[in-house]
Amino acid sequence: MAYRLISATPSPYARKVRIVLLEKGIPFDLLTEVPWDSTTTKPRHKPLEKLPILLVPKTTATSSNDPDGFTATVFESHHILAYLEIKHPDIDARLLALEVEVIADGVYDACVLLFFEKQRAAPSDAWTARQRRKVYGGIA
């Protein structure tokens, strides 16, 4: 049985988890959900109802507590990536991966801040320029 990743398509945080699973060659099934839909399975697996969520199959974890064949729930992209690195280590690439993760999260955060700043009646040019520098610096 493979891992199951519950994800939202536009989420950059879920995307980085998918990339790690693919790069490490870890088999997984992808379940796409709409984060704001109240009929999703998120509340069953995570009280904060945020994505992504990684369900760990019985063969990977040590005990069984889920009738669907999953024994553990790992959530929040940082936690999921740490879990995958511990369970499927690649020591040589770890430090580079951490650096890329920090930069990517900073770029995501700056993009979100830019989006919300643009929604204000009078956006700050200085604030916007600062966030753009972060984005451009992160992807350079």
TORROKE-113177 format. One record per residue (C-alpha): chain; x, y, z. Coordinates in steps of 0.2 Angstrom, whole numbers, plus 5000, padded with zeros to 4 digits. Example, Ala and Ser with C-alpha at 12.3 -4.5 7.8 and 13.67 -1.06 7.14 Angstrom:
REM TORROKE-113177
+--------+------+------+------+
: cadena :    X :    Y :    Z :
+--------+------+------+------+
:      A : 5062 : 4978 : 5039 :
:      A : 5068 : 4995 : 5036 :
+--------+------+------+------+
REM end
This chain:
REM TORROKE-113177
+--------+------+------+------+
: cadena :    X :    Y :    Z :
+--------+------+------+------+
:      A : 5000 : 5000 : 5000 :
:      A : 5006 : 5017 : 4995 :
:      A : 5006 : 5033 : 5005 :
:      A : 4990 : 5044 : 5002 :
:      A : 4993 : 5063 : 5000 :
:      A : 4977 : 5074 : 5002 :
:      A : 4981 : 5090 : 4993 :
:      A : 4974 : 5105 : 4985 :
:      A : 4980 : 5108 : 4967 :
:      A : 4985 : 5126 : 4968 :
:      A : 4994 : 5124 : 4985 :
:      A : 5013 : 5127 : 4983 :
:      A : 5015 : 5118 : 5000 :
:      A : 5006 : 5103 : 4993 :
:      A : 5016 : 5104 : 4977 :
:      A : 5033 : 5104 : 4986 :
:      A : 5027 : 5088 : 4995 :
:      A : 5022 : 5080 : 4978 :
:      A : 5039 : 5085 : 4971 :
:      A : 5049 : 5076 : 4986 :
:      A : 5038 : 5061 : 4984 :
:      A : 5042 : 5060 : 4966 :
:      A : 5060 : 5064 : 4967 :
:      A : 5063 : 5051 : 4981 :
:      A : 5053 : 5038 : 4970 :
:      A : 5041 : 5035 : 4985 :
:      A : 5024 : 5028 : 4979 :
:      A : 5009 : 5038 : 4983 :
:      A : 4991 : 5041 : 4978 :
:      A : 4985 : 5058 : 4976 :
:      A : 4968 : 5064 : 4983 :
:      A : 4963 : 5081 : 4978 :
:      A : 4951 : 5091 : 4989 :
:      A : 4945 : 5109 : 4989 :
:      A : 4951 : 5116 : 5005 :
:      A : 4935 : 5127 : 5009 :
:      A : 4923 : 5113 : 5005 :
:      A : 4915 : 5107 : 5021 :
:      A : 4912 : 5089 : 5014 :
:      A : 4930 : 5085 : 5013 :
:      A : 4939 : 5072 : 5023 :
:      A : 4951 : 5085 : 5031 :
:      A : 4942 : 5086 : 5048 :
:      A : 4944 : 5067 : 5050 :
:      A : 4963 : 5068 : 5048 :
:      A : 4967 : 5085 : 5054 :
:      A : 4958 : 5097 : 5066 :
:      A : 4964 : 5113 : 5058 :
:      A : 4957 : 5107 : 5041 :
:      A : 4972 : 5113 : 5031 :
:      A : 4981 : 5104 : 5017 :
:      A : 4992 : 5095 : 5013 :
:      A : 4990 : 5079 : 5023 :
:      A : 5000 : 5063 : 5021 :
:      A : 4992 : 5047 : 5027 :
:      A : 5004 : 5033 : 5031 :
:      A : 5000 : 5015 : 5026 :
:      A : 5000 : 5001 : 5039 :
:      A : 5016 : 4993 : 5031 :
:      A : 5026 : 5009 : 5035 :
:      A : 5020 : 5013 : 5053 :
:      A : 5020 : 5002 : 5068 :
:      A : 5002 : 5001 : 5074 :
:      A : 4985 : 5001 : 5066 :
:      A : 4971 : 5013 : 5071 :
:      A : 4962 : 5017 : 5054 :
:      A : 4950 : 5005 : 5045 :
:      A : 4956 : 5012 : 5028 :
:      A : 4973 : 5005 : 5030 :
:      A : 4982 : 5020 : 5036 :
:      A : 4990 : 5021 : 5053 :
:      A : 4997 : 5039 : 5055 :
:      A : 4992 : 5056 : 5049 :
:      A : 5006 : 5068 : 5045 :
:      A : 5001 : 5086 : 5041 :
:      A : 5009 : 5103 : 5037 :
:      A : 5022 : 5103 : 5023 :
:      A : 5037 : 5105 : 5035 :
:      A : 5032 : 5091 : 5046 :
:      A : 5028 : 5080 : 5031 :
:      A : 5045 : 5083 : 5023 :
:      A : 5054 : 5080 : 5039 :
:      A : 5044 : 5064 : 5041 :
:      A : 5049 : 5058 : 5023 :
:      A : 5067 : 5062 : 5026 :
:      A : 5068 : 5052 : 5042 :
:      A : 5059 : 5037 : 5034 :
:      A : 5067 : 5038 : 5017 :
:      A : 5084 : 5047 : 5021 :
:      A : 5096 : 5055 : 5008 :
:      A : 5109 : 5062 : 5019 :
:      A : 5119 : 5070 : 5005 :
:      A : 5105 : 5080 : 4998 :
:      A : 5097 : 5085 : 5015 :
:      A : 5106 : 5102 : 5018 :
:      A : 5103 : 5108 : 5000 :
:      A : 5085 : 5103 : 5002 :
:      A : 5083 : 5112 : 5018 :
:      A : 5090 : 5128 : 5010 :
:      A : 5079 : 5126 : 4995 :
:      A : 5064 : 5124 : 5007 :
:      A : 5068 : 5139 : 5017 :
:      A : 5070 : 5150 : 5001 :
:      A : 5054 : 5143 : 4993 :
:      A : 5044 : 5146 : 5009 :
:      A : 5050 : 5164 : 5009 :
:      A : 5045 : 5166 : 4991 :
:      A : 5028 : 5159 : 4995 :
:      A : 5025 : 5170 : 5010 :
:      A : 5031 : 5186 : 5000 :
:      A : 5019 : 5181 : 4986 :
:      A : 5004 : 5180 : 4998 :
:      A : 5009 : 5197 : 5006 :
:      A : 5010 : 5205 : 4989 :
:      A : 4993 : 5198 : 4985 :
:      A : 4985 : 5205 : 5000 :
:      A : 4994 : 5221 : 4999 :
:      A : 4987 : 5224 : 4982 :
:      A : 4969 : 5222 : 4989 :
:      A : 4971 : 5237 : 5001 :
:      A : 4964 : 5253 : 4996 :
:      A : 4981 : 5262 : 4996 :
:      A : 4995 : 5249 : 4994 :
:      A : 5012 : 5254 : 5000 :
:      A : 5024 : 5255 : 4986 :
:      A : 5039 : 5253 : 4998 :
:      A : 5031 : 5237 : 5005 :
:      A : 5027 : 5230 : 4988 :
:      A : 5045 : 5233 : 4982 :
:      A : 5052 : 5224 : 4997 :
:      A : 5041 : 5209 : 4994 :
:      A : 5045 : 5209 : 4976 :
:      A : 5064 : 5209 : 4980 :
:      A : 5061 : 5194 : 4991 :
:      A : 5053 : 5185 : 4977 :
:      A : 5066 : 5190 : 4964 :
:      A : 5080 : 5186 : 4976 :
:      A : 5073 : 5169 : 4980 :
:      A : 5071 : 5163 : 4962 :
:      A : 5087 : 5171 : 4956 :
+--------+------+------+------+
REM end
